[in-house]
Amino acid sequence: MDINEIKRRMQSGELYDPNDAELMAEQTRRLARLRRFNKTSPYPKRRRARLLKKMFAAIGENCYIEPPVHMNWGGKH
C-alpha cells in the first residue's frame, strides 16, 4: 500500500498496517529527533530551538519547552 494512503487511513481513524516499513522508518526518524531534544542541555538554546522547529508545525517567538517531552510520532501530528 502507498505510504500516503496509509497516512490518510491513519489520520482518518481507518484500519492501516502500523508495521509498514516506510511508516516505521519515518516514525523512527522522528523519535530519534525527539530523543536528541530530550538529551539537550539548557545551553546553548539554539539547538533546542532548531529541534523544536522541526518537531512542531509552528512555535512562538522565544518558545520554551523543558525536556523530557513525550510525543507520539515525535511531534509530527
PQR file with spaces between the fields and no chain letter, atoms N, CA, C, O and H, PARSE charges and radii, in Angstrom:
ATOM       1  N    MET     1       0.849   -1.182    0.000 -0.4000 1.5000
ATOM       2  CA   MET     1       0.000    0.000    0.000 -0.0000 2.0000
ATOM       3  C    MET     1       0.893    1.243    0.000  0.5500 1.7000
ATOM       4  O    MET     1       1.944    1.262    0.640 -0.5500 1.4000
ATOM       5  N    ASP     2       0.475    2.251   -0.705 -0.4000 1.5000
ATOM       6  CA   ASP     2       1.192    3.520   -0.798 -0.0000 2.0000
ATOM       7  C    ASP     2       1.253    4.207    0.570  0.5500 1.7000
ATOM       8  O    ASP     2       0.277    4.189    1.321 -0.5500 1.4000
ATOM       9  H    ASP     2      -0.379    2.236   -1.225  0.4000 1.0000
ATOM      10  N    ILE     3       2.396    4.807    0.888 -0.4000 1.5000
ATOM      11  CA   ILE     3       2.594    5.472    2.185 -0.0000 2.0000
ATOM      12  C    ILE     3       1.571    6.584    2.415  0.5500 1.7000
ATOM      13  O    ILE     3       1.118    6.784    3.542 -0.5500 1.4000
ATOM      14  H    ILE     3       3.189    4.821    0.279  0.4000 1.0000
ATOM      15  N    ASN     4       1.208    7.302    1.363 -0.4000 1.5000
ATOM      16  CA   ASN     4       0.219    8.376    1.518 -0.0000 2.0000
ATOM      17  C    ASN     4      -1.155    7.820    1.865  0.5500 1.7000
ATOM      18  O    ASN     4      -1.897    8.428    2.636 -0.5500 1.4000
ATOM      19  H    ASN     4       1.577    7.140    0.448  0.4000 1.0000
ATOM      20  N    GLU     5      -1.493    6.669    1.300 -0.4000 1.5000
ATOM      21  CA   GLU     5      -2.768    6.019    1.635 -0.0000 2.0000
ATOM      22  C    GLU     5      -2.751    5.532    3.075  0.5500 1.7000
ATOM      23  O    GLU     5      -3.752    5.639    3.782 -0.5500 1.4000
ATOM      24  H    GLU     5      -0.889    6.175    0.673  0.4000 1.0000
ATOM      25  N    ILE     6      -1.628    5.004    3.504 -0.4000 1.5000
ATOM      26  CA   ILE     6      -1.509    4.549    4.895 -0.0000 2.0000
ATOM      27  C    ILE     6      -1.690    5.728    5.845  0.5500 1.7000
ATOM      28  O    ILE     6      -2.410    5.621    6.838 -0.5500 1.4000
ATOM      29  H    ILE     6      -0.815    4.917    2.930  0.4000 1.0000
ATOM      30  N    LYS     7      -1.043    6.849    5.546 -0.4000 1.5000
ATOM      31  CA   LYS     7      -1.163    8.032    6.399 -0.0000 2.0000
ATOM      32  C    LYS     7      -2.587    8.579    6.388  0.5500 1.7000
ATOM      33  O    LYS     7      -3.094    9.015    7.421 -0.5500 1.4000
ATOM      34  H    LYS     7      -0.458    6.936    4.740  0.4000 1.0000
ATOM      35  N    ARG     8      -3.229    8.556    5.227 -0.4000 1.5000
ATOM      36  CA   ARG     8      -4.615    9.018    5.146 -0.0000 2.0000
ATOM      37  C    ARG     8      -5.503    8.162    6.046  0.5500 1.7000
ATOM      38  O    ARG     8      -6.338    8.682    6.787 -0.5500 1.4000
ATOM      39  H    ARG     8      -2.816    8.202    4.387  0.4000 1.0000
ATOM      40  N    ARG     9      -5.313    6.849    5.975 -0.4000 1.5000
ATOM      41  CA   ARG     9      -6.099    5.938    6.813 -0.0000 2.0000
ATOM      42  C    ARG     9      -5.809    6.165    8.289  0.5500 1.7000
ATOM      43  O    ARG     9      -6.722    6.186    9.115 -0.5500 1.4000
ATOM      44  H    ARG     9      -4.635    6.427    5.373  0.4000 1.0000
ATOM      45  N    MET    10      -4.548    6.332    8.610 -0.4000 1.5000
ATOM      46  CA   MET    10      -4.143    6.551    9.998 -0.0000 2.0000
ATOM      47  C    MET    10      -4.818    7.806   10.560  0.5500 1.7000
ATOM      48  O    MET    10      -5.352    7.789   11.669 -0.5500 1.4000
ATOM      49  H    MET    10      -3.806    6.315    7.939  0.4000 1.0000
ATOM      50  N    GLN    11      -4.789    8.888    9.788 -0.4000 1.5000
ATOM      51  CA   GLN    11      -5.340   10.155   10.256 -0.0000 2.0000
ATOM      52  C    GLN    11      -6.867   10.171   10.279  0.5500 1.7000
ATOM      53  O    GLN    11      -7.465   10.951   11.020 -0.5500 1.4000
ATOM      54  H    GLN    11      -4.355    8.902    8.887  0.4000 1.0000
ATOM      55  N    SER    12      -7.494    9.327    9.483 -0.4000 1.5000
ATOM      56  CA   SER    12      -8.958    9.306    9.451 -0.0000 2.0000
ATOM      57  C    SER    12      -9.551    8.255   10.381  0.5500 1.7000
ATOM      58  O    SER    12     -10.771    8.124   10.480 -0.5500 1.4000
ATOM      59  H    SER    12      -7.008    8.693    8.881  0.4000 1.0000
ATOM      60  N    GLY    13      -8.680    7.502   11.067 -0.4000 1.5000
ATOM      61  CA   GLY    13      -9.172    6.503   12.009 -0.0000 2.0000
ATOM      62  C    GLY    13      -9.504    5.169   11.365  0.5500 1.7000
ATOM      63  O    GLY    13     -10.082    4.299   12.016 -0.5500 1.4000
ATOM      64  H    GLY    13      -7.689    7.608   10.986  0.4000 1.0000
ATOM      65  N    GLU    14      -9.150    4.990   10.101 -0.4000 1.5000
ATOM      66  CA   GLU    14      -9.394    3.724    9.415 -0.0000 2.0000
ATOM      67  C    GLU    14      -8.274    2.736    9.756  0.5500 1.7000
ATOM      68  O    GLU    14      -7.225    3.118   10.274 -0.5500 1.4000
ATOM      69  H    GLU    14      -8.680    5.697    9.571  0.4000 1.0000
ATOM      70  N    LEU    15      -8.521    1.466    9.456 -0.4000 1.5000
ATOM      71  CA   LEU    15      -7.504    0.449    9.688 -0.0000 2.0000
ATOM      72  C    LEU    15      -6.332    0.641    8.727  0.5500 1.7000
ATOM      73  O    LEU    15      -6.522    0.964    7.554 -0.5500 1.4000
ATOM      74  H    LEU    15      -9.374    1.156    9.036  0.4000 1.0000
ATOM      75  N    TYR    16      -5.130    0.438    9.236 -0.4000 1.5000
ATOM      76  CA   TYR    16      -3.918    0.524    8.427 -0.0000 2.0000
ATOM      77  C    TYR    16      -2.875   -0.389    9.052  0.5500 1.7000
ATOM      78  O    TYR    16      -3.029   -0.824   10.193 -0.5500 1.4000
ATOM      79  H    TYR    16      -4.976    0.176   10.189  0.4000 1.0000
ATOM      80  N    ASP    17      -1.830   -0.677    8.317 -0.4000 1.5000
ATOM      81  CA   ASP    17      -0.763   -1.544    8.811 -0.0000 2.0000
ATOM      82  C    ASP    17       0.299   -0.696    9.514  0.5500 1.7000
ATOM      83  O    ASP    17       1.073   -0.014    8.844 -0.5500 1.4000
ATOM      84  H    ASP    17      -1.705   -0.324    7.389  0.4000 1.0000
ATOM      85  N    PRO    18       0.352   -0.724   10.837 -0.5600 1.5000
ATOM      86  CA   PRO    18       1.325    0.100   11.559  0.2800 2.0000
ATOM      87  C    PRO    18       2.753   -0.417   11.409  0.5500 1.7000
ATOM      88  O    PRO    18       3.700    0.264   11.803 -0.5500 1.4000
ATOM      89  N    ASN    19       2.920   -1.613   10.843 -0.4000 1.5000
ATOM      90  CA   ASN    19       4.253   -2.189   10.675 -0.0000 2.0000
ATOM      91  C    ASN    19       4.809   -1.995    9.273  0.5500 1.7000
ATOM      92  O    ASN    19       5.819   -2.604    8.921 -0.5500 1.4000
ATOM      93  H    ASN    19       2.151   -2.166   10.523  0.4000 1.0000
ATOM      94  N    ASP    20       4.164   -1.155    8.464 -0.4000 1.5000
ATOM      95  CA   ASP    20       4.673   -0.858    7.136 -0.0000 2.0000
ATOM      96  C    ASP    20       6.099   -0.317    7.269  0.5500 1.7000
ATOM      97  O    ASP    20       6.364    0.545    8.107 -0.5500 1.4000
ATOM      98  H    ASP    20       3.343   -0.660    8.750  0.4000 1.0000
ATOM      99  N    ALA    21       7.006   -0.824    6.445 -0.4000 1.5000
ATOM     100  CA   ALA    21       8.424   -0.468    6.567 -0.0000 2.0000
ATOM     101  C    ALA    21       8.666    1.035    6.410  0.5500 1.7000
ATOM     102  O    ALA    21       9.439    1.617    7.171 -0.5500 1.4000
ATOM     103  H    ALA    21       6.790   -1.524    5.765  0.4000 1.0000
ATOM     104  N    GLU    22       8.020    1.663    5.437 -0.4000 1.5000
ATOM     105  CA   GLU    22       8.203    3.103    5.220 -0.0000 2.0000
ATOM     106  C    GLU    22       7.661    3.918    6.392  0.5500 1.7000
ATOM     107  O    GLU    22       8.278    4.889    6.828 -0.5500 1.4000
ATOM     108  H    GLU    22       7.392    1.190    4.818  0.4000 1.0000
ATOM     109  N    LEU    23       6.513    3.512    6.888 -0.4000 1.5000
ATOM     110  CA   LEU    23       5.886    4.189    8.023 -0.0000 2.0000
ATOM     111  C    LEU    23       6.768    4.066    9.267  0.5500 1.7000
ATOM     112  O    LEU    23       6.977    5.041    9.989 -0.5500 1.4000
ATOM     113  H    LEU    23       6.011    2.723    6.534  0.4000 1.0000
ATOM     114  N    MET    24       7.280    2.868    9.506 -0.4000 1.5000
ATOM     115  CA   MET    24       8.147    2.643   10.665 -0.0000 2.0000
ATOM     116  C    MET    24       9.449    3.446   10.555  0.5500 1.7000
ATOM     117  O    MET    24       9.949    3.959   11.556 -0.5500 1.4000
ATOM     118  H    MET    24       7.111    2.076    8.920  0.4000 1.0000
ATOM     119  N    ALA    25       9.990    3.553    9.346 -0.4000 1.5000
ATOM     120  CA   ALA    25      11.227    4.325    9.157 -0.0000 2.0000
ATOM     121  C    ALA    25      10.996    5.795    9.476  0.5500 1.7000
ATOM     122  O    ALA    25      11.833    6.430   10.116 -0.5500 1.4000
ATOM     123  H    ALA    25       9.584    3.136    8.533  0.4000 1.0000
ATOM     124  N    GLU    26       9.857    6.342    9.032 -0.4000 1.5000
ATOM     125  CA   GLU    26       9.557    7.750    9.325 -0.0000 2.0000
ATOM     126  C    GLU    26       9.376    7.965   10.824  0.5500 1.7000
ATOM     127  O    GLU    26       9.895    8.927   11.390 -0.5500 1.4000
ATOM     128  H    GLU    26       9.177    5.826    8.513  0.4000 1.0000
ATOM     129  N    GLN    27       8.644    7.071   11.451 -0.4000 1.5000
ATOM     130  CA   GLN    27       8.424    7.208   12.887 -0.0000 2.0000
ATOM     131  C    GLN    27       9.747    7.110   13.645  0.5500 1.7000
ATOM     132  O    GLN    27       9.965    7.849   14.605 -0.5500 1.4000
ATOM     133  H    GLN    27       8.223    6.290   10.991  0.4000 1.0000
ATOM     134  N    THR    28      10.620    6.216   13.226 -0.4000 1.5000
ATOM     135  CA   THR    28      11.916    6.058   13.877 -0.0000 2.0000
ATOM     136  C    THR    28      12.751    7.329   13.765  0.5500 1.7000
ATOM     137  O    THR    28      13.397    7.730   14.732 -0.5500 1.4000
ATOM     138  H    THR    28      10.443    5.616   12.445  0.4000 1.0000
ATOM     139  N    ARG    29      12.744    7.969   12.589 -0.4000 1.5000
ATOM     140  CA   ARG    29      13.489    9.226   12.408 -0.0000 2.0000
ATOM     141  C    ARG    29      12.947   10.313   13.329  0.5500 1.7000
ATOM     142  O    ARG    29      13.717   11.059   13.935 -0.5500 1.4000
ATOM     143  H    ARG    29      12.219    7.642   11.803  0.4000 1.0000
ATOM     144  N    ARG    30      11.637   10.403   13.433 -0.4000 1.5000
ATOM     145  CA   ARG    30      11.025   11.436   14.277 -0.0000 2.0000
ATOM     146  C    ARG    30      11.291   11.178   15.759  0.5500 1.7000
ATOM     147  O    ARG    30      11.551   12.110   16.519 -0.5500 1.4000
ATOM     148  H    ARG    30      11.011    9.797   12.941  0.4000 1.0000
ATOM     149  N    LEU    31      11.227    9.919   16.164 -0.4000 1.5000
ATOM     150  CA   LEU    31      11.508    9.589   17.561 -0.0000 2.0000
ATOM     151  C    LEU    31      12.979    9.820   17.898  0.5500 1.7000
ATOM     152  O    LEU    31      13.302   10.181   19.030 -0.5500 1.4000
ATOM     153  H    LEU    31      11.016    9.161   15.546  0.4000 1.0000
ATOM     154  N    ALA    32      13.865    9.618   16.940 -0.4000 1.5000
ATOM     155  CA   ALA    32      15.287    9.899   17.162 -0.0000 2.0000
ATOM     156  C    ALA    32      15.500   11.399   17.396  0.5500 1.7000
ATOM     157  O    ALA    32      16.298   11.787   18.249 -0.5500 1.4000
ATOM     158  H    ALA    32      13.603    9.325   16.020  0.4000 1.0000
ATOM     159  N    ARG    33      14.793   12.235   16.642 -0.4000 1.5000
ATOM     160  CA   ARG    33      14.894   13.691   16.832 -0.0000 2.0000
ATOM     161  C    ARG    33      14.380   14.070   18.223  0.5500 1.7000
ATOM     162  O    ARG    33      14.981   14.899   18.906 -0.5500 1.4000
ATOM     163  H    ARG    33      14.145   11.919   15.949  0.4000 1.0000
ATOM     164  N    LEU    34      13.275   13.465   18.635 -0.4000 1.5000
ATOM     165  CA   LEU    34      12.727   13.731   19.966 -0.0000 2.0000
ATOM     166  C    LEU    34      13.721   13.310   21.043  0.5500 1.7000
ATOM     167  O    LEU    34      13.896   14.014   22.037 -0.5500 1.4000
ATOM     168  H    LEU    34      12.787   12.791   18.080  0.4000 1.0000
ATOM     169  N    ARG    35      14.366   12.177   20.853 -0.4000 1.5000
ATOM     170  CA   ARG    35      15.367   11.704   21.808 -0.0000 2.0000
ATOM     171  C    ARG    35      16.540   12.695   21.887  0.5500 1.7000
ATOM     172  O    ARG    35      17.044   12.975   22.975 -0.5500 1.4000
ATOM     173  H    ARG    35      14.225   11.604   20.046  0.4000 1.0000
ATOM     174  N    ARG    36      16.972   13.223   20.733 -0.4000 1.5000
ATOM     175  CA   ARG    36      18.052   14.225   20.742 -0.0000 2.0000
ATOM     176  C    ARG    36      17.633   15.465   21.530  0.5500 1.7000
ATOM     177  O    ARG    36      18.419   16.008   22.306 -0.5500 1.4000
ATOM     178  H    ARG    36      16.563   12.996   19.850  0.4000 1.0000
ATOM     179  N    PHE    37      16.376   15.913   21.325 -0.4000 1.5000
ATOM     180  CA   PHE    37      15.882   17.076   22.065 -0.0000 2.0000
ATOM     181  C    PHE    37      15.906   16.793   23.565  0.5500 1.7000
ATOM     182  O    PHE    37      16.360   17.624   24.351 -0.5500 1.4000
ATOM     183  H    PHE    37      15.738   15.472   20.694  0.4000 1.0000
ATOM     184  N    ASN    38      15.420   15.628   23.956 -0.4000 1.5000
ATOM     185  CA   ASN    38      15.338   15.296   25.379 -0.0000 2.0000
ATOM     186  C    ASN    38      16.703   15.195   26.045  0.5500 1.7000
ATOM     187  O    ASN    38      16.803   15.316   27.266 -0.5500 1.4000
ATOM     188  H    ASN    38      15.051   14.953   23.317  0.4000 1.0000
ATOM     189  N    LYS    39      17.743   14.976   25.270 -0.4000 1.5000
ATOM     190  CA   LYS    39      19.099   14.868   25.827 -0.0000 2.0000
ATOM     191  C    LYS    39      19.863   16.188   25.798  0.5500 1.7000
ATOM     192  O    LYS    39      21.016   16.240   26.224 -0.5500 1.4000
ATOM     193  H    LYS    39      17.662   14.878   24.279  0.4000 1.0000
ATOM     194  N    THR    40      19.237   17.256   25.301 -0.4000 1.5000
ATOM     195  CA   THR    40      19.936   18.533   25.234 -0.0000 2.0000
ATOM     196  C    THR    40      20.124   19.134   26.619  0.5500 1.7000
ATOM     197  O    THR    40      19.323   18.912   27.527 -0.5500 1.4000
ATOM     198  H    THR    40      18.300   17.214   24.955  0.4000 1.0000
ATOM     199  N    SER    41      21.191   19.892   26.758 -0.4000 1.5000
ATOM     200  CA   SER    41      21.407   20.645   27.990 -0.0000 2.0000
ATOM     201  C    SER    41      20.726   22.004   27.811  0.5500 1.7000
ATOM     202  O    SER    41      20.389   22.371   26.685 -0.5500 1.4000
ATOM     203  H    SER    41      21.842   20.072   26.021  0.4000 1.0000
ATOM     204  N    PRO    42      20.518   22.747   28.878 -0.5600 1.5000
ATOM     205  CA   PRO    42      19.841   24.041   28.762  0.2800 2.0000
ATOM     206  C    PRO    42      20.539   25.026   27.840  0.5500 1.7000
ATOM     207  O    PRO    42      19.890   25.913   27.287 -0.5500 1.4000
ATOM     208  N    TYR    43      21.845   24.889   27.664 -0.4000 1.5000
ATOM     209  CA   TYR    43      22.584   25.816   26.801 -0.0000 2.0000
ATOM     210  C    TYR    43      23.445   25.017   25.844  0.5500 1.7000
ATOM     211  O    TYR    43      23.984   23.991   26.257 -0.5500 1.4000
ATOM     212  H    TYR    43      22.373   24.169   28.114  0.4000 1.0000
ATOM     213  N    PRO    44      23.605   25.409   24.624 -0.5600 1.5000
ATOM     214  CA   PRO    44      23.050   26.607   24.007  0.2800 2.0000
ATOM     215  C    PRO    44      21.588   26.416   23.613  0.5500 1.7000
ATOM     216  O    PRO    44      21.185   25.327   23.202 -0.5500 1.4000
ATOM     217  N    LYS    45      20.826   27.440   23.735 -0.4000 1.5000
ATOM     218  CA   LYS    45      19.395   27.399   23.447 -0.0000 2.0000
ATOM     219  C    LYS    45      19.103   27.197   21.964  0.5500 1.7000
ATOM     220  O    LYS    45      18.040   26.691   21.604 -0.5500 1.4000
ATOM     221  H    LYS    45      21.153   28.324   24.068  0.4000 1.0000
ATOM     222  N    ARG    46      20.037   27.588   21.106 -0.4000 1.5000
ATOM     223  CA   ARG    46      19.817   27.490   19.651 -0.0000 2.0000
ATOM     224  C    ARG    46      19.516   26.065   19.210  0.5500 1.7000
ATOM     225  O    ARG    46      18.669   25.842   18.346 -0.5500 1.4000
ATOM     226  H    ARG    46      20.901   27.999   21.398  0.4000 1.0000
ATOM     227  N    ARG    47      20.213   25.101   19.805 -0.4000 1.5000
ATOM     228  CA   ARG    47      19.995   23.707   19.405 -0.0000 2.0000
ATOM     229  C    ARG    47      18.576   23.263   19.736  0.5500 1.7000
ATOM     230  O    ARG    47      17.911   22.638   18.910 -0.5500 1.4000
ATOM     231  H    ARG    47      20.901   25.282   20.507  0.4000 1.0000
ATOM     232  N    ARG    48      18.112   23.584   20.937 -0.4000 1.5000
ATOM     233  CA   ARG    48      16.734   23.232   21.304 -0.0000 2.0000
ATOM     234  C    ARG    48      15.738   23.906   20.376  0.5500 1.7000
ATOM     235  O    ARG    48      14.789   23.271   19.915 -0.5500 1.4000
ATOM     236  H    ARG    48      18.653   24.092   21.608  0.4000 1.0000
ATOM     237  N    ALA    49      15.944   25.180   20.102 -0.4000 1.5000
ATOM     238  CA   ALA    49      15.024   25.923   19.233 -0.0000 2.0000
ATOM     239  C    ALA    49      14.981   25.302   17.838  0.5500 1.7000
ATOM     240  O    ALA    49      13.906   25.179   17.250 -0.5500 1.4000
ATOM     241  H    ALA    49      16.715   25.696   20.476  0.4000 1.0000
ATOM     242  N    ARG    50      16.124   24.914   17.311 -0.4000 1.5000
ATOM     243  CA   ARG    50      16.186   24.303   15.984 -0.0000 2.0000
ATOM     244  C    ARG    50      15.416   22.977   15.959  0.5500 1.7000
ATOM     245  O    ARG    50      14.673   22.709   15.015 -0.5500 1.4000
ATOM     246  H    ARG    50      16.997   25.014   17.788  0.4000 1.0000
ATOM     247  N    LEU    51      15.590   22.160   16.982 -0.4000 1.5000
ATOM     248  CA   LEU    51      14.879   20.889   17.050 -0.0000 2.0000
ATOM     249  C    LEU    51      13.378   21.093   17.217  0.5500 1.7000
ATOM     250  O    LEU    51      12.588   20.370   16.610 -0.5500 1.4000
ATOM     251  H    LEU    51      16.194   22.378   17.749  0.4000 1.0000
ATOM     252  N    LEU    52      12.973   22.067   18.029 -0.4000 1.5000
ATOM     253  CA   LEU    52      11.543   22.339   18.215 -0.0000 2.0000
ATOM     254  C    LEU    52      10.887   22.739   16.897  0.5500 1.7000
ATOM     255  O    LEU    52       9.769   22.317   16.604 -0.5500 1.4000
ATOM     256  H    LEU    52      13.615   22.654   18.522  0.4000 1.0000
ATOM     257  N    LYS    53      11.580   23.550   16.106 -0.4000 1.5000
ATOM     258  CA   LYS    53      11.018   23.978   14.822 -0.0000 2.0000
ATOM     259  C    LYS    53      10.819   22.801   13.878  0.5500 1.7000
ATOM     260  O    LYS    53       9.915   22.821   13.044 -0.5500 1.4000
ATOM     261  H    LYS    53      12.489   23.893   16.344  0.4000 1.0000
ATOM     262  N    LYS    54      11.650   21.786   14.003 -0.4000 1.5000
ATOM     263  CA   LYS    54      11.494   20.593   13.174 -0.0000 2.0000
ATOM     264  C    LYS    54      10.378   19.687   13.686  0.5500 1.7000
ATOM     265  O    LYS    54       9.756   18.965   12.907 -0.5500 1.4000
ATOM     266  H    LYS    54      12.385   21.769   14.682  0.4000 1.0000
ATOM     267  N    MET    55      10.121   19.724   15.000 -0.4000 1.5000
ATOM     268  CA   MET    55       9.131   18.818   15.588 -0.0000 2.0000
ATOM     269  C    MET    55       7.711   19.360   15.514  0.5500 1.7000
ATOM     270  O    MET    55       6.760   18.579   15.468 -0.5500 1.4000
ATOM     271  H    MET    55      10.627   20.311   15.633  0.4000 1.0000
ATOM     272  N    PHE    56       7.546   20.682   15.503 -0.4000 1.5000
ATOM     273  CA   PHE    56       6.214   21.278   15.518 -0.0000 2.0000
ATOM     274  C    PHE    56       5.947   22.046   14.232  0.5500 1.7000
ATOM     275  O    PHE    56       6.870   22.560   13.601 -0.5500 1.4000
ATOM     276  H    PHE    56       8.318   21.317   15.540  0.4000 1.0000
ATOM     277  N    ALA    57       4.684   22.118   13.852 -0.4000 1.5000
ATOM     278  CA   ALA    57       4.307   22.871   12.650 -0.0000 2.0000
ATOM     279  C    ALA    57       4.625   24.349   12.836  0.5500 1.7000
ATOM     280  O    ALA    57       5.042   25.014   11.888 -0.5500 1.4000
ATOM     281  H    ALA    57       3.934   21.701   14.364  0.4000 1.0000
ATOM     282  N    ALA    58       4.437   24.869   14.037 -0.4000 1.5000
ATOM     283  CA   ALA    58       4.727   26.274   14.340 -0.0000 2.0000
ATOM     284  C    ALA    58       4.995   26.396   15.837  0.5500 1.7000
ATOM     285  O    ALA    58       4.386   25.707   16.655 -0.5500 1.4000
ATOM     286  H    ALA    58       4.099   24.329   14.807  0.4000 1.0000
ATOM     287  N    ILE    59       5.917   27.287   16.171 -0.4000 1.5000
ATOM     288  CA   ILE    59       6.157   27.606   17.577 -0.0000 2.0000
ATOM     289  C    ILE    59       6.313   29.115   17.680  0.5500 1.7000
ATOM     290  O    ILE    59       6.760   29.769   16.737 -0.5500 1.4000
ATOM     291  H    ILE    59       6.411   27.847   15.506  0.4000 1.0000
ATOM     292  N    GLY    60       5.949   29.654   18.813 -0.4000 1.5000
ATOM     293  CA   GLY    60       6.023   31.098   19.008 -0.0000 2.0000
ATOM     294  C    GLY    60       7.444   31.580   19.252  0.5500 1.7000
ATOM     295  O    GLY    60       8.351   30.793   19.521 -0.5500 1.4000
ATOM     296  H    GLY    60       5.587   29.123   19.579  0.4000 1.0000
ATOM     297  N    GLU    61       7.611   32.875   19.152 -0.4000 1.5000
ATOM     298  CA   GLU    61       8.898   33.501   19.417 -0.0000 2.0000
ATOM     299  C    GLU    61       9.300   33.226   20.866  0.5500 1.7000
ATOM     300  O    GLU    61       8.480   33.371   21.772 -0.5500 1.4000
ATOM     301  H    GLU    61       6.873   33.514   18.933  0.4000 1.0000
ATOM     302  N    ASN    62      10.550   32.831   21.091 -0.4000 1.5000
ATOM     303  CA   ASN    62      11.074   32.531   22.420 -0.0000 2.0000
ATOM     304  C    ASN    62      10.327   31.408   23.128  0.5500 1.7000
ATOM     305  O    ASN    62      10.229   31.398   24.355 -0.5500 1.4000
ATOM     306  H    ASN    62      11.217   32.713   20.354  0.4000 1.0000
ATOM     307  N    CYS    63       9.800   30.463   22.353 -0.4000 1.5000
ATOM     308  CA   CYS    63       9.107   29.300   22.925 -0.0000 2.0000
ATOM     309  C    CYS    63      10.088   28.510   23.787  0.5500 1.7000
ATOM     310  O    CYS    63      11.239   28.306   23.399 -0.5500 1.4000
ATOM     311  H    CYS    63       9.879   30.471   21.356  0.4000 1.0000
ATOM     312  N    TYR    64       9.633   28.071   24.945 -0.4000 1.5000
ATOM     313  CA   TYR    64      10.489   27.286   25.837 -0.0000 2.0000
ATOM     314  C    TYR    64       9.735   26.041   26.255  0.5500 1.7000
ATOM     315  O    TYR    64       8.641   26.124   26.812 -0.5500 1.4000
ATOM     316  H    TYR    64       8.699   28.236   25.260  0.4000 1.0000
ATOM     317  N    ILE    65      10.319   24.895   25.988 -0.4000 1.5000
ATOM     318  CA   ILE    65       9.763   23.611   26.421 -0.0000 2.0000
ATOM     319  C    ILE    65      10.866   22.870   27.146  0.5500 1.7000
ATOM     320  O    ILE    65      11.961   22.692   26.614 -0.5500 1.4000
ATOM     321  H    ILE    65      11.208   24.827   25.535  0.4000 1.0000
ATOM     322  N    GLU    66      10.581   22.449   28.336 -0.4000 1.5000
ATOM     323  CA   GLU    66      11.560   21.760   29.180 -0.0000 2.0000
ATOM     324  C    GLU    66      11.526   20.259   28.905  0.5500 1.7000
ATOM     325  O    GLU    66      10.469   19.641   29.030 -0.5500 1.4000
ATOM     326  H    GLU    66       9.691   22.595   28.768  0.4000 1.0000
ATOM     327  N    PRO    67      12.658   19.658   28.534 -0.5600 1.5000
ATOM     328  CA   PRO    67      12.695   18.215   28.365  0.2800 2.0000
ATOM     329  C    PRO    67      12.632   17.513   29.720  0.5500 1.7000
ATOM     330  O    PRO    67      13.041   18.108   30.717 -0.5500 1.4000
ATOM     331  N    PRO    68      12.151   16.311   29.800 -0.5600 1.5000
ATOM     332  CA   PRO    68      11.803   15.444   28.691  0.2800 2.0000
ATOM     333  C    PRO    68      10.383   15.701   28.190  0.5500 1.7000
ATOM     334  O    PRO    68       9.476   16.031   28.954 -0.5500 1.4000
ATOM     335  N    VAL    69      10.232   15.539   26.907 -0.4000 1.5000
ATOM     336  CA   VAL    69       8.946   15.664   26.236 -0.0000 2.0000
ATOM     337  C    VAL    69       8.596   14.286   25.702  0.5500 1.7000
ATOM     338  O    VAL    69       9.465   13.570   25.204 -0.5500 1.4000
ATOM     339  H    VAL    69      10.969   15.271   26.286  0.4000 1.0000
ATOM     340  N    HIS    70       7.339   13.915   25.802 -0.4000 1.5000
ATOM     341  CA   HIS    70       6.874   12.626   25.282 -0.0000 2.0000
ATOM     342  C    HIS    70       5.768   12.898   24.268  0.5500 1.7000
ATOM     343  O    HIS    70       4.740   13.488   24.601 -0.5500 1.4000
ATOM     344  H    HIS    70       6.633   14.497   26.207  0.4000 1.0000
ATOM     345  N    MET    71       5.987   12.464   23.034 -0.4000 1.5000
ATOM     346  CA   MET    71       5.012   12.690   21.970 -0.0000 2.0000
ATOM     347  C    MET    71       4.936   11.478   21.061  0.5500 1.7000
ATOM     348  O    MET    71       5.954   10.885   20.705 -0.5500 1.4000
ATOM     349  H    MET    71       6.822   11.985   22.764  0.4000 1.0000
ATOM     350  N    ASN    72       3.717   11.121   20.691 -0.4000 1.5000
ATOM     351  CA   ASN    72       3.539   10.098   19.683 -0.0000 2.0000
ATOM     352  C    ASN    72       4.081   10.621   18.361  0.5500 1.7000
ATOM     353  O    ASN    72       3.806   11.764   17.996 -0.5500 1.4000
ATOM     354  H    ASN    72       2.890   11.603   20.981  0.4000 1.0000
ATOM     355  N    TRP    73       4.825    9.831   17.657 -0.4000 1.5000
ATOM     356  CA   TRP    73       5.403   10.203   16.371 -0.0000 2.0000
ATOM     357  C    TRP    73       6.387   11.357   16.490  0.5500 1.7000
ATOM     358  O    TRP    73       6.670   12.019   15.492 -0.5500 1.4000
ATOM     359  H    TRP    73       5.048    8.903   17.954  0.4000 1.0000
ATOM     360  N    GLY    74       6.908   11.614   17.667 -0.4000 1.5000
ATOM     361  CA   GLY    74       7.928   12.653   17.807 -0.0000 2.0000
ATOM     362  C    GLY    74       7.452   14.032   17.449  0.5500 1.7000
ATOM     363  O    GLY    74       8.249   14.870   17.026 -0.5500 1.4000
ATOM     364  H    GLY    74       6.677   11.077   18.478  0.4000 1.0000
ATOM     365  N    GLY    75       6.149   14.294   17.609 -0.4000 1.5000
ATOM     366  CA   GLY    75       5.618   15.630   17.379 -0.0000 2.0000
ATOM     367  C    GLY    75       5.042   15.880   16.014  0.5500 1.7000
ATOM     368  O    GLY    75       4.637   17.004   15.718 -0.5500 1.4000
ATOM     369  H    GLY    75       5.502   13.613   17.952  0.4000 1.0000
ATOM     370  N    LYS    76       4.991   14.872   15.170 -0.4000 1.5000
ATOM     371  CA   LYS    76       4.501   15.071   13.795 -0.0000 2.0000
ATOM     372  C    LYS    76       3.050   15.533   13.779  0.5500 1.7000
ATOM     373  O    LYS    76       2.707   16.439   13.019 -0.5500 1.4000
ATOM     374  H    LYS    76       5.320   13.958   15.410  0.4000 1.0000
ATOM     375  N    HIS    77       2.205   14.943   14.584 -0.4000 1.5000
ATOM     376  CA   HIS    77       0.766   15.222   14.471 -0.0000 2.0000
ATOM     377  C    HIS    77       0.311   16.082   15.628  0.5500 1.7000
ATOM     378  O    HIS    77      -0.867   16.426   15.715 -0.5500 1.4000
ATOM     379  H    HIS    77       2.484   14.207   15.202  0.4000 1.0000
